[in-house]
Amino acid sequence: MRKTMMAVAVAGLVLTAVSALAAAPPADKCEASKNKTAGAYYSCREKAEATAITKAATPDYSKCSTKFDSSWDKAETAGAGACPDTVLTAPVNTYIAAQAAEAASVVAGAPIPDCAGDLSACEGNLAACVASSTGGLPVTGQTTGYGTGSDGDVEAGVARSFTDNGDGTITDNVTGLMWEKKDDSDLGGAAGIHDKDNTYTWGISTSPYPMDGTIVTTFLATLNAGGGFAGHTDWRVPNQFELFSLVNLGVVAPSTYSAFNTGCAAPCTVTTCSCTQSDGYWSSSTAQGIPSSAWFVDFYRGDAVNNFKTDSMDVRAVRAGS
């Protein structure tokens, strides 16, 4: 009697399990089937490896691939369009094949891959490459050229310290960038080239919208003429990242960065004061997808906006330093 009752109970459990499986939604059926298919394919490839080793032959995976492709497609069909992924047969086939080959290599004596370590080494190599090619300052990522001096390099996100060189320039001790100081010379007479109120156009030509406005023909041409401003003739317009390294050095926090804001309440020259407008300063970076516009950094809001290159805006020169 007990055996009969136990048999009935077992039969009931089996029927319940079958019913549960039959009642599974199409997406679950498909996912379960794909897991079995992936496992079978992996196992098939490893068996092919074993056979090849014993026969000193090249592994034959053709049957494995054929079965996998067929089973995967059946799972997709059975899923009635409700499979939990959108990966096609071929990419999964390639992925599992690569994993199986890697496992076979490890079994044969190769070291287990260290993905995290490899990534770290790769990132280190990349950093070294960037440092050697840009003097330690990562590039902005701009890939289209808009004329000589239309983009540059910067190291962003690092705390700054500055040295006033006493010749109208300030050096960033972290990046090595040398910045032009701005004055308020127009309060005492005619505005000089460093006056904070001077504005310049980025470009004046049509497509491909090169950097040929007064920012180059007047501002940089004057700074780099003769022996150059402060003895240097390689002054240029900073890119967007470089300008961001100075954000909040102006109106937002003048007391913290006094090197960029001193003595501007009275007429002054570039060697006796330094002034920063609470306004937008041109960068040398062109807006992606809008070649007629370039980015400027707003020293009041602390953000970046793109503007037509033909408009006039403030600018502060920079050079790589020495």
RASUL-V396043 format. One record per residue. RES is the residue in one letter. PSI is psi as a letter, one per 40 degrees, with the letter a starting at -180 (* if undefined). OMEGA is omega in degrees with one decimal (none if undefined). D_FIRST is the distance of its C-alpha to the first C-alpha in Angstrom with 2 decimals. Layout:
res=RES psi=PSI omega=OMEGA d_first=D_FIRST
res=RES psi=PSI omega=OMEGA d_first=D_FIRST
This chain:
res=M psi=d omega=178.8 d_first=0.00
res=R psi=d omega=179.9 d_first=3.82
res=K psi=d omega=-179.5 d_first=5.44
res=T psi=d omega=179.7 d_first=5.11
res=M psi=d omega=179.4 d_first=6.31
res=M psi=d omega=-180.0 d_first=8.67
res=A psi=d omega=178.8 d_first=9.95
res=V psi=d omega=179.9 d_first=10.72
res=A psi=d omega=178.6 d_first=12.44
res=V psi=d omega=178.9 d_first=14.39
res=A psi=d omega=179.0 d_first=15.42
res=G psi=d omega=179.2 d_first=16.62
res=L psi=d omega=179.1 d_first=18.65
res=V psi=d omega=179.9 d_first=20.18
res=L psi=d omega=178.9 d_first=21.20
res=T psi=d omega=179.7 d_first=22.63
res=A psi=d omega=179.3 d_first=24.61
res=V psi=d omega=-179.9 d_first=25.89
res=S psi=d omega=179.8 d_first=26.90
res=A psi=d omega=179.2 d_first=28.68
res=L psi=d omega=-179.3 d_first=30.51
res=A psi=d omega=-177.8 d_first=31.45
res=A psi=e omega=-179.4 d_first=32.69
res=A psi=h omega=179.9 d_first=34.85
res=P psi=i omega=-178.3 d_first=38.53
res=P psi=d omega=-178.7 d_first=40.80
res=A psi=d omega=179.5 d_first=42.61
res=D psi=d omega=178.1 d_first=39.47
res=K psi=d omega=-178.4 d_first=38.41
res=C psi=d omega=-179.0 d_first=41.92
res=E psi=d omega=179.3 d_first=42.12
res=A psi=d omega=-179.9 d_first=38.82
res=S psi=d omega=-179.8 d_first=40.00
res=K psi=d omega=176.6 d_first=43.38
res=N psi=d omega=177.6 d_first=41.93
res=K psi=d omega=-179.3 d_first=40.02
res=T psi=d omega=179.4 d_first=43.22
res=A psi=d omega=179.3 d_first=45.36
res=G psi=d omega=-179.5 d_first=43.10
res=A psi=d omega=-179.7 d_first=43.01
res=Y psi=d omega=178.5 d_first=46.79
res=Y psi=d omega=-179.6 d_first=47.42
res=S psi=d omega=-179.2 d_first=45.22
res=C psi=d omega=-179.6 d_first=46.94
res=R psi=d omega=179.0 d_first=50.37
res=E psi=d omega=176.1 d_first=49.54
res=K psi=d omega=177.7 d_first=48.25
res=A psi=d omega=176.2 d_first=51.52
res=E psi=d omega=-179.0 d_first=53.38
res=A psi=d omega=179.7 d_first=51.58
res=T psi=d omega=-179.3 d_first=52.35
res=A psi=d omega=-180.0 d_first=55.97
res=I psi=d omega=-178.3 d_first=56.34
res=T psi=d omega=-178.8 d_first=55.13
res=K psi=e omega=-178.3 d_first=57.38
res=A psi=f omega=-177.9 d_first=60.28
res=A psi=i omega=177.1 d_first=60.32
res=T psi=h omega=-179.2 d_first=60.38
res=P psi=h omega=177.7 d_first=56.97
res=D psi=h omega=-177.1 d_first=56.05
res=Y psi=e omega=-173.0 d_first=54.24
res=S psi=d omega=-179.4 d_first=54.88
res=K psi=d omega=-179.9 d_first=51.38
res=C psi=d omega=-177.8 d_first=49.92
res=S psi=d omega=-179.6 d_first=52.25
res=T psi=d omega=179.7 d_first=51.62
res=K psi=d omega=-178.7 d_first=47.84
res=F psi=d omega=-178.7 d_first=48.26
res=D psi=d omega=-178.7 d_first=50.67
res=S psi=d omega=-178.4 d_first=48.50
res=S psi=d omega=-179.4 d_first=45.27
res=W psi=d omega=179.4 d_first=47.16
res=D psi=d omega=178.2 d_first=48.69
res=K psi=d omega=179.1 d_first=45.33
res=A psi=d omega=178.5 d_first=43.98
res=E psi=d omega=-179.7 d_first=47.04
res=T psi=d omega=-179.6 d_first=46.53
res=A psi=d omega=-179.9 d_first=42.87
res=G psi=e omega=176.6 d_first=43.96
res=A psi=f omega=178.2 d_first=46.10
res=G psi=e omega=-177.0 d_first=48.91
res=A psi=f omega=179.0 d_first=46.81
res=C psi=i omega=-175.4 d_first=46.59
res=P psi=e omega=178.9 d_first=47.22
res=D psi=i omega=179.1 d_first=50.24
res=T psi=f omega=-178.7 d_first=53.37
res=V psi=h omega=180.0 d_first=53.86
res=L psi=i omega=-176.7 d_first=54.79
res=T psi=d omega=-174.8 d_first=53.33
res=A psi=d omega=179.6 d_first=56.41
res=P psi=d omega=178.9 d_first=56.86
res=V psi=d omega=177.3 d_first=53.23
res=N psi=d omega=-179.5 d_first=53.54
res=T psi=d omega=-178.4 d_first=56.68
res=Y psi=d omega=-178.2 d_first=55.18
res=I psi=d omega=178.5 d_first=52.11
res=A psi=d omega=179.9 d_first=54.35
res=A psi=d omega=179.1 d_first=56.64
res=Q psi=d omega=179.8 d_first=53.83
res=A psi=d omega=178.9 d_first=52.46
res=A psi=d omega=178.9 d_first=56.00
res=E psi=d omega=178.5 d_first=56.53
res=A psi=d omega=178.8 d_first=53.35
res=A psi=d omega=179.1 d_first=54.46
res=S psi=d omega=178.7 d_first=57.86
res=V psi=d omega=178.6 d_first=56.43
res=V psi=d omega=-179.0 d_first=54.32
res=A psi=e omega=175.7 d_first=57.58
res=G psi=e omega=179.0 d_first=59.24
res=A psi=i omega=178.9 d_first=60.65
res=P psi=i omega=177.1 d_first=60.37
res=I psi=h omega=-177.7 d_first=57.79
res=P psi=h omega=177.6 d_first=59.69
res=D psi=g omega=-174.8 d_first=60.87
res=C psi=d omega=-179.0 d_first=61.10
res=A psi=d omega=179.1 d_first=62.19
res=G psi=d omega=179.0 d_first=64.82
res=D psi=d omega=179.5 d_first=66.07
res=L psi=d omega=179.9 d_first=66.41
res=S psi=d omega=179.4 d_first=68.35
res=A psi=d omega=-180.0 d_first=70.65
res=C psi=d omega=179.9 d_first=71.19
res=E psi=d omega=177.2 d_first=72.12
res=G psi=d omega=178.5 d_first=74.48
res=N psi=d omega=179.6 d_first=76.15
res=L psi=d omega=180.0 d_first=76.51
res=A psi=d omega=179.4 d_first=78.11
res=A psi=d omega=-179.9 d_first=80.50
res=C psi=d omega=179.3 d_first=81.39
res=V psi=d omega=-178.6 d_first=82.14
res=A psi=d omega=-177.6 d_first=84.16
res=S psi=d omega=-176.2 d_first=86.26
res=S psi=d omega=-176.8 d_first=86.96
res=T psi=e omega=179.5 d_first=87.63
res=G psi=f omega=178.3 d_first=88.90
res=G psi=e omega=-177.7 d_first=85.62
res=L psi=h omega=-178.6 d_first=85.43
res=P psi=i omega=-177.8 d_first=82.57
res=V psi=i omega=-176.8 d_first=83.70
res=T psi=d omega=-176.4 d_first=82.92
res=G psi=e omega=177.5 d_first=81.11
res=Q psi=h omega=-175.2 d_first=83.75
res=T psi=e omega=179.3 d_first=84.03
res=T psi=h omega=-179.5 d_first=86.86
res=G psi=h omega=178.1 d_first=90.43
res=Y psi=f omega=178.0 d_first=92.86
res=G psi=i omega=-179.5 d_first=95.91
res=T psi=h omega=177.7 d_first=97.04
res=G psi=e omega=-175.9 d_first=95.84
res=S psi=e omega=173.6 d_first=93.34
res=D psi=i omega=-177.7 d_first=90.42
res=G psi=a omega=-175.7 d_first=89.94
res=D psi=i omega=178.9 d_first=87.65
res=V psi=i omega=171.5 d_first=86.27
res=E psi=h omega=-174.4 d_first=83.95
res=A psi=i omega=172.7 d_first=82.11
res=G psi=e omega=-179.9 d_first=80.23
res=V psi=h omega=179.6 d_first=82.20
res=A psi=h omega=-174.9 d_first=84.18
res=R psi=i omega=167.3 d_first=87.87
res=S psi=i omega=-170.3 d_first=91.05
res=F psi=i omega=175.1 d_first=94.51
res=T psi=h omega=175.1 d_first=98.02
res=D psi=h omega=-174.6 d_first=101.11
res=N psi=e omega=177.4 d_first=103.35
res=G psi=e omega=-179.1 d_first=106.51
res=D psi=f omega=-178.6 d_first=107.51
res=G psi=e omega=179.8 d_first=105.73
res=T psi=i omega=176.7 d_first=102.34
res=I psi=h omega=-179.4 d_first=99.17
res=T psi=h omega=172.8 d_first=96.79
res=D psi=h omega=-174.5 d_first=93.03
res=N psi=e omega=179.2 d_first=92.39
res=V psi=d omega=-177.3 d_first=88.77
res=T psi=d omega=-175.8 d_first=89.16
res=G psi=e omega=179.3 d_first=92.82
res=L psi=h omega=176.8 d_first=93.70
res=M psi=h omega=-175.9 d_first=97.22
res=W psi=i omega=172.5 d_first=97.70
res=E psi=h omega=171.5 d_first=100.85
res=K psi=i omega=177.0 d_first=101.87
res=K psi=i omega=-179.7 d_first=102.87
res=D psi=a omega=178.2 d_first=105.93
res=D psi=f omega=-172.4 d_first=107.56
res=S psi=d omega=-177.5 d_first=110.95
res=D psi=e omega=176.8 d_first=111.72
res=L psi=e omega=-179.4 d_first=112.35
res=G psi=e omega=-178.3 d_first=115.42
res=G psi=a omega=-179.3 d_first=116.67
res=A psi=i omega=-179.9 d_first=115.47
res=A psi=h omega=176.4 d_first=111.82
res=G psi=a omega=-176.6 d_first=111.25
res=I psi=d omega=-177.9 d_first=108.54
res=H psi=e omega=-175.1 d_first=106.22
res=D psi=h omega=-175.3 d_first=106.51
res=K psi=e omega=-177.8 d_first=103.17
res=D psi=e omega=179.3 d_first=104.19
res=N psi=h omega=175.7 d_first=104.75
res=T psi=i omega=-174.6 d_first=102.28
res=Y psi=i omega=174.8 d_first=101.84
res=T psi=i omega=179.1 d_first=100.26
res=W psi=d omega=-179.4 d_first=97.53
res=G psi=i omega=179.9 d_first=98.57
res=I psi=e omega=-177.5 d_first=100.93
res=S psi=i omega=175.8 d_first=100.14
res=T psi=a omega=-175.8 d_first=97.74
res=S psi=h omega=10.7 d_first=94.84
res=P psi=f omega=173.5 d_first=93.75
res=Y psi=g omega=-179.1 d_first=94.95
res=P psi=i omega=178.5 d_first=96.32
res=M psi=g omega=-175.2 d_first=97.27
res=D psi=f omega=179.3 d_first=100.97
res=G psi=a omega=-178.6 d_first=101.76
res=T psi=e omega=175.4 d_first=104.11
res=I psi=d omega=178.4 d_first=101.44
res=V psi=d omega=-172.8 d_first=102.57
res=T psi=d omega=179.3 d_first=106.09
res=T psi=d omega=-173.2 d_first=107.31
res=F psi=c omega=-177.9 d_first=105.02
res=L psi=d omega=179.8 d_first=103.93
res=A psi=d omega=179.6 d_first=107.21
res=T psi=d omega=-178.5 d_first=109.12
res=L psi=d omega=-174.9 d_first=106.92
res=N psi=e omega=-179.2 d_first=107.09
res=A psi=i omega=177.5 d_first=110.78
res=G psi=b omega=178.1 d_first=113.34
res=G psi=e omega=176.9 d_first=111.98
res=G psi=i omega=177.8 d_first=109.00
res=F psi=h omega=-178.6 d_first=107.85
res=A psi=f omega=176.7 d_first=107.68
res=G psi=e omega=-178.1 d_first=108.68
res=H psi=i omega=-178.8 d_first=105.69
res=T psi=f omega=-180.0 d_first=105.63
res=D psi=f omega=177.4 d_first=101.89
res=W psi=i omega=-178.0 d_first=100.95
res=R psi=i omega=176.9 d_first=98.25
res=V psi=h omega=-178.6 d_first=95.99
res=P psi=i omega=175.1 d_first=92.71
res=N psi=i omega=-174.6 d_first=89.41
res=Q psi=d omega=-178.4 d_first=86.85
res=F psi=d omega=-179.8 d_first=84.95
res=E psi=d omega=178.4 d_first=88.20
res=L psi=d omega=179.9 d_first=89.26
res=F psi=d omega=178.1 d_first=85.93
res=S psi=e omega=179.4 d_first=86.71
res=L psi=e omega=-178.7 d_first=89.56
res=V psi=h omega=-178.6 d_first=87.78
res=N psi=e omega=174.1 d_first=88.41
res=L psi=e omega=-176.8 d_first=91.42
res=G psi=b omega=-173.4 d_first=93.57
res=V psi=d omega=-174.1 d_first=93.52
res=V psi=d omega=-176.5 d_first=90.08
res=A psi=f omega=-176.4 d_first=90.88
res=P psi=d omega=-177.2 d_first=94.57
res=S psi=d omega=-178.6 d_first=94.88
res=T psi=d omega=-177.3 d_first=92.09
res=Y psi=g omega=-173.6 d_first=93.61
res=S psi=d omega=179.9 d_first=97.29
res=A psi=d omega=-178.9 d_first=98.28
res=F psi=e omega=-179.1 d_first=97.63
res=N psi=g omega=179.2 d_first=99.16
res=T psi=h omega=171.8 d_first=102.37
res=G psi=f omega=-175.7 d_first=105.73
res=C psi=e omega=-178.9 d_first=105.14
res=A psi=e omega=-179.1 d_first=106.68
res=A psi=i omega=176.9 d_first=110.17
res=P psi=h omega=-176.9 d_first=111.78
res=C psi=i omega=175.3 d_first=110.54
res=T psi=i omega=-174.5 d_first=110.48
res=V psi=d omega=179.7 d_first=107.56
res=T psi=e omega=-178.8 d_first=108.61
res=T psi=e omega=179.4 d_first=108.85
res=C psi=i omega=174.7 d_first=105.76
res=S psi=h omega=-173.8 d_first=102.47
res=C psi=i omega=176.6 d_first=101.11
res=T psi=h omega=178.1 d_first=97.83
res=Q psi=i omega=172.5 d_first=97.62
res=S psi=g omega=-171.3 d_first=94.73
res=D psi=a omega=-178.3 d_first=94.35
res=G psi=h omega=177.8 d_first=92.96
res=Y psi=h omega=179.1 d_first=93.98
res=W psi=h omega=166.1 d_first=93.74
res=S psi=i omega=178.7 d_first=91.45
res=S psi=e omega=-175.1 d_first=91.98
res=S psi=h omega=178.0 d_first=88.48
res=T psi=i omega=180.0 d_first=88.19
res=A psi=h omega=-179.3 d_first=85.37
res=Q psi=h omega=178.7 d_first=82.70
res=G psi=e omega=178.6 d_first=82.81
res=I psi=g omega=-174.2 d_first=86.00
res=P psi=e omega=178.3 d_first=88.79
res=S psi=e omega=-178.9 d_first=91.42
res=S psi=i omega=176.5 d_first=90.10
res=A psi=i omega=-178.7 d_first=89.88
res=W psi=i omega=168.1 d_first=88.06
res=F psi=i omega=179.1 d_first=89.86
res=V psi=h omega=-178.6 d_first=88.63
res=D psi=h omega=-177.4 d_first=89.37
res=F psi=e omega=173.4 d_first=90.66
res=Y psi=d omega=-179.2 d_first=90.18
res=R psi=d omega=-178.7 d_first=86.57
res=G psi=f omega=178.7 d_first=85.51
res=D psi=a omega=-179.2 d_first=83.91
res=A psi=i omega=178.9 d_first=84.83
res=V psi=i omega=176.1 d_first=85.80
res=N psi=i omega=-175.7 d_first=87.27
res=N psi=i omega=178.5 d_first=90.65
res=F psi=h omega=-177.2 d_first=93.03
res=K psi=d omega=-179.2 d_first=95.01
res=T psi=e omega=178.2 d_first=98.22
res=D psi=i omega=179.4 d_first=97.89
res=S psi=h omega=-179.8 d_first=99.75
res=M psi=i omega=177.3 d_first=97.91
res=D psi=i omega=177.2 d_first=98.46
res=V psi=i omega=174.8 d_first=98.03
res=R psi=h omega=-176.2 d_first=98.08
res=A psi=i omega=178.6 d_first=98.80
res=V psi=i omega=173.2 d_first=96.93
res=R psi=i omega=-174.2 d_first=97.34
res=A psi=e omega=-178.1 d_first=95.34
res=G psi=i omega=-178.5 d_first=97.46
res=S psi=* omega=none d_first=99.07
